[in-house]
């Protein structure tokens, strides 16, 4: 959730007409938001998957199943470039592992 706060800040900045560079993450940023702004931003990010390695694969698969998508583009507005790359690797590995596990059930 801390890494996700950069994306939240960026969306808040866009919604409040203050675009700019991707901000550094802030702990507990989401709790600091005005409820109206938070509701608008979270609606825009309703398809976001924010999860740890243990559940991200399942959440990606559920999203694909719900939408009927046969291809997904995964993006991550993560301030630290290496952490952004790690998030892509984690998502890919978790999704692949989840799909393999499902095929054995």
Backbone torsions as a table, in degrees:
resi	resn	phi	psi	omega
1	UNK	NA	-31.2	178.4
2	UNK	-64.0	-46.3	179.1
3	UNK	-62.6	-36.6	179.6
4	UNK	-65.4	-22.1	-178.1
5	UNK	-62.2	-26.3	176.2
6	UNK	-63.9	-43.5	178.7
7	UNK	-66.6	-42.2	177.2
8	UNK	-57.9	-46.7	179.9
9	UNK	-60.5	-42.2	-179.5
10	UNK	-62.2	-42.0	179.4
11	UNK	-68.4	-40.6	176.6
12	UNK	-61.0	-44.5	179.4
13	UNK	-60.6	-41.5	177.4
14	UNK	-65.1	-44.1	-178.7
15	UNK	-66.5	-25.4	-179.3
16	UNK	-104.9	19.3	174.9
17	UNK	60.2	41.1	177.1
18	UNK	-131.3	57.4	-178.2
19	UNK	-64.2	157.4	178.9
20	UNK	178.2	-164.8	179.3
21	UNK	-68.3	159.4	178.3
22	UNK	-64.2	122.4	-177.8
23	UNK	-74.8	156.3	174.0
24	UNK	-67.9	151.5	-179.5
25	UNK	-65.7	151.4	178.4
26	UNK	-131.1	125.1	177.0
27	UNK	-62.5	139.7	177.3
28	UNK	61.4	23.2	-179.2
29	UNK	-59.8	-42.7	-176.3
30	UNK	-59.3	-38.1	-179.6
31	UNK	-69.1	-21.1	-178.5
32	UNK	-83.8	-11.8	-174.1
33	UNK	-74.8	144.5	169.6
34	UNK	-60.9	139.8	-174.0
35	UNK	-60.3	-35.5	180.0
36	UNK	-68.9	-44.2	178.7
37	UNK	-64.7	-44.0	-179.2
38	UNK	-59.3	-44.3	179.9
39	UNK	-61.6	-44.2	-179.7
40	UNK	-65.2	-43.4	-178.8
41	UNK	-68.2	-43.7	-178.5
42	UNK	-66.5	-30.0	174.9
43	UNK	-65.6	-41.6	178.2
44	UNK	-64.0	-30.0	-177.0
45	UNK	-103.6	23.8	-174.6
46	UNK	-63.4	-20.5	178.8
47	UNK	-95.1	2.4	-179.2
48	UNK	-69.4	141.7	174.5
49	UNK	-110.5	112.3	178.2
50	UNK	-118.3	104.9	-174.3
51	UNK	-158.1	163.2	175.1
52	UNK	-83.7	174.6	-177.3
53	UNK	-57.8	-29.9	-177.1
54	UNK	-69.7	-24.3	-177.1
55	UNK	-127.5	-5.6	-175.9
56	UNK	-65.0	-38.0	179.2
57	UNK	-60.6	-44.4	178.7
58	UNK	-63.7	-42.6	-179.0
59	UNK	-65.4	-38.1	177.2
60	UNK	-65.3	-44.9	179.4
61	UNK	-62.4	-41.5	177.9
62	UNK	-62.4	-42.0	178.6
63	UNK	-62.0	-45.3	179.3
64	UNK	-62.0	-41.5	-179.9
65	UNK	-65.9	-44.3	-178.8
66	UNK	-64.1	-36.0	-175.9
67	UNK	-94.0	-14.3	-176.3
68	UNK	76.4	14.1	-178.0
69	UNK	-70.5	138.6	173.6
70	UNK	-107.5	3.4	177.2
71	UNK	-152.9	138.0	178.7
72	UNK	-127.6	146.1	170.5
73	UNK	-108.7	123.7	-178.8
74	UNK	-105.9	128.6	177.5
75	UNK	-125.2	157.4	177.4
76	UNK	-145.5	115.7	176.6
77	UNK	-88.6	78.7	-177.7
78	UNK	-113.6	126.7	-172.9
79	UNK	-57.8	-46.8	-178.3
80	UNK	-84.0	119.3	-174.4
81	UNK	-58.8	-43.3	-179.1
82	UNK	-65.3	-37.6	176.6
83	UNK	-68.2	-33.9	176.0
84	UNK	-63.3	-46.4	177.5
85	UNK	-61.1	-42.6	178.0
86	UNK	-60.6	-37.3	-179.6
87	UNK	-66.1	-37.1	177.0
88	UNK	-65.5	-43.9	179.0
89	UNK	-63.0	-43.3	179.2
90	UNK	-62.2	-45.2	179.9
91	UNK	-61.6	-45.1	-179.1
92	UNK	-63.5	-49.0	-178.5
93	UNK	-63.8	-45.1	-179.6
94	UNK	-62.7	-41.4	179.2
95	UNK	-65.1	-46.7	179.0
96	UNK	-59.8	-46.0	179.3
97	UNK	-62.1	-40.0	178.6
98	UNK	-63.6	-45.5	-178.9
99	UNK	-65.5	-39.4	176.9
100	UNK	-62.6	-45.7	179.6
101	UNK	-61.6	-38.8	-179.9
102	UNK	-67.4	-33.6	-178.8
103	UNK	-73.0	-17.3	179.3
104	UNK	-91.5	-8.1	-177.7
105	UNK	-81.4	NA	NA
